[in-house]
Amino acid sequence: MKLELYQVDAFTNQLFGGNAAAVVPLPDEMAGWPAEQLMLQIAAENNLSETAFLKKLAPAHYQIRWFSPLCEIDFCGHATLAAAFVLFSREPAAELRFSTLKVGDLTVQQGQDGWLEMNFPKRPATVQAEIPPALLQALNHQPAEVLRSDQAWFLIYDDASKVQQLTPDLAQLKTLWPFDVVATAPGRGFADGQYDFVSRYFWPANGGDEDPVTGSIHAGLTPYWAQQLDKTSLLAYQASSRGGVLRCALQGDRVQVSGQARLYLQGQISLPA
């Protein structure tokens, strides 16, 4: 059996930047999904942050599932961006709709300047009664504030340099499963202040040490920084070694996260019959 495979660099306009994702559009004639173990094996073989599997439901409407090399993921932004980039090249449409198992329907439109505009549910972070000791013990810089969303612990810093200098104890962070960890700070003093906020994302329990660019977490970062900076349109930078740029906009109970993408490769997966 042959499956199509694309690899796309998301949240960048240049190859070898942003976050690489694999996209596997399943054949229309395939009944149901492949076995979960097989999808996990494919994701592990790809060895990227995520592999997105797509099953067509109707024109411009797909069900999407995301797998890291370790497990199925509830919500992934950069692989959704990569999937939309692939599908728009194959099937011209004004809008794509992705149905998901955990976060409802997501839509993606092509902006006039070529950026892909994803519409996500708002997933705000809130104050928690208790902070796990392992979280604070893992950090070489203590945050000014700690919050948590359904996805991750939020470490709020007052200076982007502290986010850049973080070298967390990943073994400690792994004990926080099922939650990941995002560190964020205002963008002043970073890259001539061109970004409203910066972040880094660590997820040793669910995928890897540091995620290069994490679209999904901006569904929580955007409402936080929109309130802090008193503006609803923001430009964000994820300060990993690859780096990525995201346009973010708060729209009521939804968040628009936009990015660019580049195709790296197209090929086939060869599976036993």
C-alpha beads as a LAMMPS data file, in Angstrom:
LAMMPS data file: protein, C-alpha beads

273 atoms
272 bonds

1 atom types
1 bond types

-500.0 500.0 xlo xhi
-500.0 500.0 ylo yhi
-500.0 500.0 zlo zhi

Masses

1 110.0

Atoms # bond

1 1 1 0.000 0.000 0.000
2 1 1 1.224 3.484 -0.876
3 1 1 0.350 6.675 1.004
4 1 1 1.192 10.180 -0.114
5 1 1 3.575 12.116 2.115
6 1 1 4.428 15.804 2.227
7 1 1 6.861 17.582 4.526
8 1 1 6.255 21.285 5.060
9 1 1 8.103 23.944 7.054
10 1 1 5.368 25.909 8.834
11 1 1 5.404 29.439 10.264
12 1 1 8.256 30.486 8.008
13 1 1 8.799 31.729 4.475
14 1 1 12.186 30.027 4.178
15 1 1 13.203 26.379 4.071
16 1 1 14.823 24.962 7.201
17 1 1 13.036 27.453 9.437
18 1 1 9.795 27.277 11.402
19 1 1 8.464 23.885 12.407
20 1 1 8.512 20.907 10.064
21 1 1 5.363 18.805 9.828
22 1 1 4.454 15.764 7.779
23 1 1 1.097 15.610 6.027
24 1 1 -0.497 12.312 4.960
25 1 1 -3.715 12.686 2.903
26 1 1 -5.443 9.313 3.047
27 1 1 -6.878 7.819 -0.167
28 1 1 -10.549 8.584 -0.761
29 1 1 -11.248 4.879 -1.159
30 1 1 -9.808 4.007 2.261
31 1 1 -12.607 2.994 4.621
32 1 1 -12.053 4.411 8.093
33 1 1 -8.714 5.329 9.591
34 1 1 -5.554 3.261 9.576
35 1 1 -4.861 1.531 12.877
36 1 1 -3.712 4.002 15.524
37 1 1 -0.560 1.971 16.073
38 1 1 0.284 2.307 12.380
39 1 1 -0.254 6.079 12.436
40 1 1 1.966 6.309 15.497
41 1 1 4.641 4.201 13.786
42 1 1 4.531 6.485 10.732
43 1 1 4.840 9.566 12.958
44 1 1 7.760 8.005 14.830
45 1 1 9.444 7.100 11.535
46 1 1 8.972 10.667 10.264
47 1 1 10.503 11.865 13.564
48 1 1 9.003 15.350 13.272
49 1 1 7.065 17.290 15.885
50 1 1 3.811 16.112 14.302
51 1 1 2.396 14.157 11.423
52 1 1 -1.104 15.161 10.299
53 1 1 -3.389 12.506 8.802
54 1 1 -6.265 13.773 6.661
55 1 1 -9.492 12.021 5.722
56 1 1 -11.725 13.779 3.206
57 1 1 -15.363 14.141 4.275
58 1 1 -16.605 16.492 1.539
59 1 1 -15.124 19.087 -0.817
60 1 1 -12.816 21.351 1.234
61 1 1 -13.803 19.493 4.438
62 1 1 -11.451 17.056 6.148
63 1 1 -11.119 15.255 9.414
64 1 1 -7.626 15.762 10.810
65 1 1 -5.653 13.821 13.406
66 1 1 -2.186 14.674 14.693
67 1 1 0.487 12.312 16.001
68 1 1 3.820 13.144 17.604
69 1 1 6.499 10.429 17.706
70 1 1 5.133 9.503 21.157
71 1 1 1.335 9.800 21.073
72 1 1 -1.760 11.245 19.439
73 1 1 -2.047 14.997 20.071
74 1 1 -5.311 16.766 20.921
75 1 1 -4.526 19.982 19.028
76 1 1 -1.690 21.024 16.713
77 1 1 -1.430 24.349 14.924
78 1 1 1.678 24.019 12.779
79 1 1 0.619 20.683 11.275
80 1 1 -2.817 22.192 10.533
81 1 1 -1.049 25.040 8.735
82 1 1 1.057 22.501 6.829
83 1 1 -2.035 20.469 5.922
84 1 1 -3.851 23.559 4.659
85 1 1 -0.804 24.572 2.619
86 1 1 -0.807 21.159 0.917
87 1 1 -4.569 21.056 0.351
88 1 1 -4.805 24.559 -1.088
89 1 1 -2.187 23.528 -3.662
90 1 1 -4.210 20.437 -4.586
91 1 1 -7.773 21.687 -4.256
92 1 1 -8.352 25.429 -4.758
93 1 1 -10.990 26.640 -2.311
94 1 1 -11.974 29.821 -0.503
95 1 1 -11.855 28.057 2.866
96 1 1 -10.876 24.692 4.287
97 1 1 -12.632 23.120 7.244
98 1 1 -10.967 20.591 9.534
99 1 1 -13.025 18.522 11.947
100 1 1 -11.131 17.349 15.029
101 1 1 -11.747 14.900 17.846
102 1 1 -11.021 17.315 20.718
103 1 1 -11.270 20.995 19.714
104 1 1 -14.195 21.177 17.311
105 1 1 -14.011 22.476 13.760
106 1 1 -11.095 24.644 12.607
107 1 1 -11.144 26.729 9.449
108 1 1 -8.302 28.064 7.309
109 1 1 -8.438 30.814 4.688
110 1 1 -5.807 32.218 2.351
111 1 1 -5.029 35.854 3.083
112 1 1 -4.484 38.284 0.230
113 1 1 -0.764 38.420 1.016
114 1 1 -0.352 34.631 0.968
115 1 1 -0.472 34.078 4.725
116 1 1 -2.755 31.236 5.835
117 1 1 -5.279 32.349 8.456
118 1 1 -6.358 29.646 10.907
119 1 1 -9.385 30.094 13.137
120 1 1 -9.036 28.410 16.544
121 1 1 -11.098 28.283 19.731
122 1 1 -9.806 30.563 22.477
123 1 1 -8.036 28.446 25.128
124 1 1 -7.109 30.857 27.935
125 1 1 -4.748 30.154 30.805
126 1 1 -5.905 30.743 34.365
127 1 1 -4.440 30.999 37.859
128 1 1 -4.140 27.627 39.625
129 1 1 -4.456 26.949 43.343
130 1 1 -1.261 24.889 43.354
131 1 1 1.899 24.951 41.265
132 1 1 3.791 21.650 41.006
133 1 1 7.154 21.925 42.807
134 1 1 8.803 20.078 39.908
135 1 1 7.883 22.936 37.565
136 1 1 9.676 25.622 39.567
137 1 1 12.577 23.325 40.447
138 1 1 13.168 22.695 36.748
139 1 1 13.817 26.360 35.930
140 1 1 17.022 28.374 35.933
141 1 1 14.955 31.602 35.872
142 1 1 11.883 31.909 38.079
143 1 1 8.802 33.404 36.386
144 1 1 6.885 36.451 37.554
145 1 1 3.600 34.538 37.193
146 1 1 2.451 30.968 36.557
147 1 1 -0.837 30.080 34.859
148 1 1 -2.230 26.964 33.194
149 1 1 -4.454 26.203 30.244
150 1 1 -5.925 22.886 29.159
151 1 1 -2.692 22.319 27.232
152 1 1 0.242 23.701 29.185
153 1 1 1.691 25.544 32.153
154 1 1 2.363 29.191 31.277
155 1 1 5.544 30.776 32.654
156 1 1 5.221 34.553 32.428
157 1 1 8.486 36.532 32.392
158 1 1 9.055 40.274 32.347
159 1 1 12.017 40.110 29.957
160 1 1 12.456 38.206 26.704
161 1 1 16.094 37.532 27.544
162 1 1 15.009 35.259 30.400
163 1 1 12.918 33.229 27.973
164 1 1 15.893 32.964 25.624
165 1 1 18.194 31.876 28.458
166 1 1 15.939 29.126 29.830
167 1 1 17.603 25.731 30.130
168 1 1 14.937 23.729 31.963
169 1 1 15.462 20.321 33.502
170 1 1 13.486 18.295 30.983
171 1 1 13.305 15.248 33.236
172 1 1 11.430 17.364 35.783
173 1 1 9.136 18.809 33.115
174 1 1 8.316 15.316 31.911
175 1 1 6.681 14.573 35.274
176 1 1 4.077 17.278 34.560
177 1 1 2.276 15.042 32.048
178 1 1 -0.228 15.542 30.473
179 1 1 0.696 19.233 30.492
180 1 1 3.456 20.876 28.490
181 1 1 5.240 24.128 29.391
182 1 1 5.337 27.450 27.544
183 1 1 7.550 30.368 28.584
184 1 1 6.608 33.822 27.346
185 1 1 7.524 37.483 27.743
186 1 1 6.758 40.835 26.102
187 1 1 8.739 41.497 22.960
188 1 1 10.284 44.799 24.007
189 1 1 14.071 44.643 23.887
190 1 1 13.982 41.647 21.521
191 1 1 14.718 42.031 17.784
192 1 1 14.348 45.819 17.967
193 1 1 10.921 45.439 19.544
194 1 1 9.214 44.334 16.322
195 1 1 7.261 41.565 18.096
196 1 1 4.535 42.029 20.688
197 1 1 5.544 38.879 22.570
198 1 1 7.934 35.951 22.372
199 1 1 7.696 32.372 23.596
200 1 1 9.350 28.974 23.801
201 1 1 7.589 25.623 24.213
202 1 1 8.813 22.493 25.994
203 1 1 6.983 19.157 25.756
204 1 1 9.163 16.203 26.785
205 1 1 6.157 14.219 28.036
206 1 1 4.239 14.389 24.758
207 1 1 6.628 14.782 21.872
208 1 1 10.133 16.182 22.249
209 1 1 12.418 18.493 24.181
210 1 1 11.521 21.843 22.589
211 1 1 8.947 22.440 19.882
212 1 1 10.265 24.838 17.216
213 1 1 6.961 26.697 16.650
214 1 1 3.677 25.847 18.373
215 1 1 0.579 27.260 16.718
216 1 1 -1.893 25.717 19.143
217 1 1 -0.478 27.411 22.254
218 1 1 -1.118 30.805 20.656
219 1 1 -4.821 30.148 21.212
220 1 1 -3.902 30.773 24.870
221 1 1 -1.021 33.223 24.493
222 1 1 -3.073 35.577 22.312
223 1 1 -5.853 36.307 24.829
224 1 1 -3.274 36.720 27.602
225 1 1 -1.144 39.240 25.726
226 1 1 -4.164 40.952 24.189
227 1 1 -5.265 41.803 27.718
228 1 1 -1.791 42.716 28.942
229 1 1 -0.958 44.942 25.969
230 1 1 -4.498 46.235 25.363
231 1 1 -4.537 45.309 21.676
232 1 1 -6.277 42.568 19.732
233 1 1 -3.841 42.142 16.829
234 1 1 -0.359 40.943 17.762
235 1 1 2.815 39.786 16.090
236 1 1 4.523 36.887 17.867
237 1 1 7.874 35.149 17.592
238 1 1 8.703 31.690 18.907
239 1 1 12.355 31.921 19.877
240 1 1 13.526 28.360 19.225
241 1 1 16.681 27.577 17.272
242 1 1 14.620 27.449 14.045
243 1 1 12.311 30.314 14.976
244 1 1 8.886 31.187 13.647
245 1 1 6.625 34.205 13.118
246 1 1 2.902 34.196 13.865
247 1 1 0.252 36.830 13.344
248 1 1 -2.350 36.542 16.081
249 1 1 -5.739 38.224 16.491
250 1 1 -8.319 37.916 19.248
251 1 1 -11.821 37.671 17.784
252 1 1 -14.304 37.189 20.620
253 1 1 -14.186 33.574 21.692
254 1 1 -11.979 32.667 18.733
255 1 1 -8.330 33.306 17.928
256 1 1 -6.902 33.763 14.460
257 1 1 -3.355 32.444 14.102
258 1 1 -1.711 33.067 10.730
259 1 1 1.536 31.913 9.200
260 1 1 3.461 31.143 6.064
261 1 1 4.767 27.777 4.870
262 1 1 7.187 26.174 2.417
263 1 1 7.135 22.719 0.869
264 1 1 10.281 20.704 1.612
265 1 1 9.489 17.317 0.056
266 1 1 6.789 15.211 -1.554
267 1 1 6.904 11.440 -1.768
268 1 1 5.271 8.147 -0.874
269 1 1 5.157 5.882 2.151
270 1 1 5.495 2.219 1.214
271 1 1 3.551 -0.073 3.541
272 1 1 2.982 -3.829 3.493
273 1 1 -0.139 -4.777 1.529

Bonds

1 1 1 2
2 1 2 3
3 1 3 4
4 1 4 5
5 1 5 6
6 1 6 7
7 1 7 8
8 1 8 9
9 1 9 10
10 1 10 11
11 1 11 12
12 1 12 13
13 1 13 14
14 1 14 15
15 1 15 16
16 1 16 17
17 1 17 18
18 1 18 19
19 1 19 20
20 1 20 21
21 1 21 22
22 1 22 23
23 1 23 24
24 1 24 25
25 1 25 26
26 1 26 27
27 1 27 28
28 1 28 29
29 1 29 30
30 1 30 31
31 1 31 32
32 1 32 33
33 1 33 34
34 1 34 35
35 1 35 36
36 1 36 37
37 1 37 38
38 1 38 39
39 1 39 40
40 1 40 41
41 1 41 42
42 1 42 43
43 1 43 44
44 1 44 45
45 1 45 46
46 1 46 47
47 1 47 48
48 1 48 49
49 1 49 50
50 1 50 51
51 1 51 52
52 1 52 53
53 1 53 54
54 1 54 55
55 1 55 56
56 1 56 57
57 1 57 58
58 1 58 59
59 1 59 60
60 1 60 61
61 1 61 62
62 1 62 63
63 1 63 64
64 1 64 65
65 1 65 66
66 1 66 67
67 1 67 68
68 1 68 69
69 1 69 70
70 1 70 71
71 1 71 72
72 1 72 73
73 1 73 74
74 1 74 75
75 1 75 76
76 1 76 77
77 1 77 78
78 1 78 79
79 1 79 80
80 1 80 81
81 1 81 82
82 1 82 83
83 1 83 84
84 1 84 85
85 1 85 86
86 1 86 87
87 1 87 88
88 1 88 89
89 1 89 90
90 1 90 91
91 1 91 92
92 1 92 93
93 1 93 94
94 1 94 95
95 1 95 96
96 1 96 97
97 1 97 98
98 1 98 99
99 1 99 100
100 1 100 101
101 1 101 102
102 1 102 103
103 1 103 104
104 1 104 105
105 1 105 106
106 1 106 107
107 1 107 108
108 1 108 109
109 1 109 110
110 1 110 111
111 1 111 112
112 1 112 113
113 1 113 114
114 1 114 115
115 1 115 116
116 1 116 117
117 1 117 118
118 1 118 119
119 1 119 120
120 1 120 121
121 1 121 122
122 1 122 123
123 1 123 124
124 1 124 125
125 1 125 126
126 1 126 127
127 1 127 128
128 1 128 129
129 1 129 130
130 1 130 131
131 1 131 132
132 1 132 133
133 1 133 134
134 1 134 135
135 1 135 136
136 1 136 137
137 1 137 138
138 1 138 139
139 1 139 140
140 1 140 141
141 1 141 142
142 1 142 143
143 1 143 144
144 1 144 145
145 1 145 146
146 1 146 147
147 1 147 148
148 1 148 149
149 1 149 150
150 1 150 151
151 1 151 152
152 1 152 153
153 1 153 154
154 1 154 155
155 1 155 156
156 1 156 157
157 1 157 158
158 1 158 159
159 1 159 160
160 1 160 161
161 1 161 162
162 1 162 163
163 1 163 164
164 1 164 165
165 1 165 166
166 1 166 167
167 1 167 168
168 1 168 169
169 1 169 170
170 1 170 171
171 1 171 172
172 1 172 173
173 1 173 174
174 1 174 175
175 1 175 176
176 1 176 177
177 1 177 178
178 1 178 179
179 1 179 180
180 1 180 181
181 1 181 182
182 1 182 183
183 1 183 184
184 1 184 185
185 1 185 186
186 1 186 187
187 1 187 188
188 1 188 189
189 1 189 190
190 1 190 191
191 1 191 192
192 1 192 193
193 1 193 194
194 1 194 195
195 1 195 196
196 1 196 197
197 1 197 198
198 1 198 199
199 1 199 200
200 1 200 201
201 1 201 202
202 1 202 203
203 1 203 204
204 1 204 205
205 1 205 206
206 1 206 207
207 1 207 208
208 1 208 209
209 1 209 210
210 1 210 211
211 1 211 212
212 1 212 213
213 1 213 214
214 1 214 215
215 1 215 216
216 1 216 217
217 1 217 218
218 1 218 219
219 1 219 220
220 1 220 221
221 1 221 222
222 1 222 223
223 1 223 224
224 1 224 225
225 1 225 226
226 1 226 227
227 1 227 228
228 1 228 229
229 1 229 230
230 1 230 231
231 1 231 232
232 1 232 233
233 1 233 234
234 1 234 235
235 1 235 236
236 1 236 237
237 1 237 238
238 1 238 239
239 1 239 240
240 1 240 241
241 1 241 242
242 1 242 243
243 1 243 244
244 1 244 245
245 1 245 246
246 1 246 247
247 1 247 248
248 1 248 249
249 1 249 250
250 1 250 251
251 1 251 252
252 1 252 253
253 1 253 254
254 1 254 255
255 1 255 256
256 1 256 257
257 1 257 258
258 1 258 259
259 1 259 260
260 1 260 261
261 1 261 262
262 1 262 263
263 1 263 264
264 1 264 265
265 1 265 266
266 1 266 267
267 1 267 268
268 1 268 269
269 1 269 270
270 1 270 271
271 1 271 272
272 1 272 273
